[in-house]
Amino acid sequence: MNSLKIRRTAIAVVAAAALPLSLAACSDSGSDTKAAPAASAGDEATKDASTPSEEAMNGDQPFGPACAGVPEEGAGSFDGMAKDPVATAASNNPALSTLVTAVKKAGLVDTLNNAQNITVFAPTNDAFAKIPKADLDKVLADKATLTKILTYHVVGQKLTPQQLENGSFETLQKGTVTTKGSGEDYTVNDTSKVVCGNVKTSNANVYIVDTVLMPQ
């Protein structure tokens, strides 16, 4: 009988001693389980921070000194212009107001907006200002001449910056424009500098230039 009591007492003592160890083990196991997602989330955050966007990897961003003058928000911003066809997009960019006036006078708004996959070399207001006012007014009043000049600025395909490195392209006016350069430095017809390139609209790639191109 005493032997039985001693055995029961020993079992109870062992069980009591083992219980805290068992609880501690469970507690440690729970901590490990909770810590794992935190580490995983941290890894994911690091991955997101270190993985460049697809656009950055492709270098598919607007470039050039005049890009700084494009509004950051609204219809005239890069994001806004990308949603509209090219003539509409240009009308929302303050630096292209003279070009927009010329396009309207030539009756080319619908032609440009309805075209698909084109490139437009778009002269800035300062580019038009290089032309003596009397000569510019004369051109703006002559629809045939104006149409010829404006369509000379349009190529019937979307051109990437890489294609401009040493290119020759037929325009809608049936003339030819030549391009050269690299990186973020490109020239059209050896005279007109691209000051803000690779601007997207819904139907065109736009290269804003500092000199009006004249048909050759």
C-alpha positions in Angstrom: 0.0 0.0 0.0 2.8 2.4 0.9 4.6 1.4 -2.2 1.5 2.3 -4.3 1.3 5.7 -2.6 5.0 6.4 -3.3 4.6 5.4 -6.9 1.6 7.8 -7.3 3.4 10.6 -5.6 6.5 10.1 -7.9 4.3 10.2 -11.1 2.6 13.4 -9.9 5.9 15.1 -9.2 7.3 14.1 -12.7 4.1 15.4 -14.3 4.2 18.6 -12.4 7.9 19.1 -13.4 7.1 18.3 -17.1 4.1 20.7 -17.4 6.1 24.0 -17.4 8.5 22.6 -19.9 5.7 21.5 -22.2 4.0 24.9 -21.9 7.3 26.7 -22.6 7.8 24.5 -25.7 4.3 25.4 -26.9 5.0 29.0 -26.2 8.2 28.9 -28.2 6.5 27.1 -31.0 3.8 29.8 -31.2 6.4 32.5 -31.3 8.2 30.9 -34.2 4.9 30.5 -36.0 4.1 34.2 -35.6 7.6 35.4 -36.4 7.7 33.6 -39.8 5.0 35.7 -41.5 6.8 38.9 -40.3 10.1 37.8 -41.8 8.3 36.8 -45.0 6.6 40.2 -45.1 9.9 41.9 -44.6 11.5 39.9 -47.4 8.5 40.8 -49.7 9.0 44.5 -48.8 12.7 44.3 -49.6 11.9 42.6 -52.9 9.3 45.2 -53.8 11.8 48.0 -53.0 14.6 46.5 -55.0 12.6 45.4 -58.0 12.5 48.2 -60.7 9.2 48.9 -62.5 8.8 47.6 -66.0 8.8 51.1 -67.4 12.1 51.9 -65.7 13.7 48.7 -66.9 12.6 49.5 -70.5 13.7 53.1 -70.3 10.2 54.0 -71.6 10.0 57.4 -69.9 9.8 60.9 -71.4 13.2 62.6 -71.4 14.8 66.0 -72.1 15.1 69.4 -70.4 11.7 70.7 -71.6 9.9 67.8 -69.9 10.3 69.7 -66.6 7.8 72.3 -67.9 5.0 69.7 -68.4 2.3 69.9 -65.7 2.6 67.2 -63.1 -1.2 66.7 -62.9 -4.3 67.1 -65.1 -5.0 66.7 -68.8 -1.7 68.4 -69.8 0.5 66.0 -67.7 2.2 63.0 -69.1 -0.4 60.7 -67.6 -3.2 62.9 -68.9 -1.8 63.2 -72.5 -1.4 59.4 -72.6 -5.2 59.1 -72.4 -6.0 61.4 -75.3 -5.4 61.3 -79.1 -2.5 63.4 -80.1 -4.2 66.7 -81.3 -6.3 66.7 -78.1 -3.3 65.9 -75.9 -1.3 68.7 -77.5 -4.1 71.2 -76.9 -3.7 70.5 -73.1 0.1 71.3 -73.2 0.7 75.1 -72.8 4.0 74.9 -74.7 2.3 73.6 -77.9 -0.4 76.2 -78.2 0.9 77.7 -81.5 1.1 74.2 -83.0 -2.4 73.5 -81.9 -3.6 76.8 -83.6 -1.8 75.8 -86.8 -3.4 72.3 -86.7 -6.8 73.8 -86.3 -6.3 76.3 -89.1 -5.2 73.5 -91.4 -8.2 71.4 -90.5 -6.0 68.5 -89.3 -7.4 67.9 -85.8 -9.6 64.9 -86.9 -6.9 63.6 -89.2 -4.3 63.5 -86.4 -6.7 62.3 -83.7 -8.0 59.4 -85.9 -4.6 58.2 -87.1 -3.2 55.1 -85.6 0.4 54.5 -84.5 2.0 57.7 -85.6 5.0 59.8 -84.5 4.7 63.6 -84.3 7.6 65.9 -84.1 5.9 68.8 -82.3 7.5 72.3 -82.4 7.2 74.4 -79.3 5.9 77.9 -79.2 9.5 79.1 -79.1 10.2 77.1 -82.2 7.5 79.0 -84.1 8.7 82.2 -82.6 12.0 81.7 -84.5 10.1 82.4 -87.7 9.6 86.1 -88.5 6.0 87.1 -87.5 5.1 88.3 -91.0 6.3 85.0 -92.5 4.5 83.0 -89.8 1.2 84.9 -90.3 1.5 84.3 -94.1 1.9 80.6 -93.6 -0.9 80.4 -91.1 -3.2 82.1 -93.6 -2.2 79.7 -96.4 -4.0 76.3 -95.7 -2.2 74.4 -98.5 1.3 75.5 -97.4 0.4 75.0 -93.7 -0.9 71.5 -94.3 2.3 70.6 -96.2 4.5 71.9 -93.3 2.5 70.2 -90.6 2.2 66.8 -92.2 5.9 66.9 -92.8 6.2 66.6 -89.0 4.3 63.4 -88.9 5.6 59.8 -89.5 3.2 57.0 -90.1 4.7 54.7 -87.4 5.5 54.9 -83.7 9.2 55.6 -83.4 11.2 54.6 -80.3 14.2 56.6 -79.1 16.4 53.7 -80.3 15.0 54.1 -83.9 16.1 57.8 -83.8 19.7 57.0 -83.3 20.4 56.9 -87.1 17.1 57.0 -88.8 15.4 58.1 -92.1 11.6 58.1 -92.2 9.0 59.0 -94.7 6.5 61.6 -93.5 2.8 62.0 -94.2 3.7 64.8 -96.5 5.8 62.2 -98.5 9.1 63.9 -97.7 11.8 62.4 -95.5 13.1 63.4 -92.0 16.4 62.2 -90.7 17.3 61.7 -87.1 20.5 61.0 -85.2 21.7 60.9 -81.6 21.7 58.6 -78.6 20.7 58.4 -74.9 18.6 61.6 -74.4 20.2 63.7 -77.1 18.6 63.6 -80.5 18.5 65.9 -83.5 16.0 66.0 -86.4 17.3 67.1 -89.9 20.5 68.2 -88.2 18.8 71.5 -87.0 16.0 70.7 -84.7 16.8 69.4 -81.2 14.4 67.1 -79.3 13.8 68.9 -76.0 11.2 66.5 -74.6 11.0 63.1 -76.2 9.1 59.8 -75.9 5.9 61.5 -74.8 2.9 59.1 -75.2 -0.6 59.9 -76.3 -3.2 57.3 -77.0 -2.3 57.0 -80.7 1.1 58.5 -81.0 4.6 59.0 -79.8 5.5 62.7 -79.6 9.0 64.3 -79.7 8.8 67.9 -78.8 11.4 69.9 -80.9 12.9 73.4 -80.7 12.8 74.3 -84.4 10.0 74.0 -87.0 10.9 71.4 -89.7 10.6 72.6 -93.3 9.9 70.1 -96.1 12.9 69.3 -98.2 
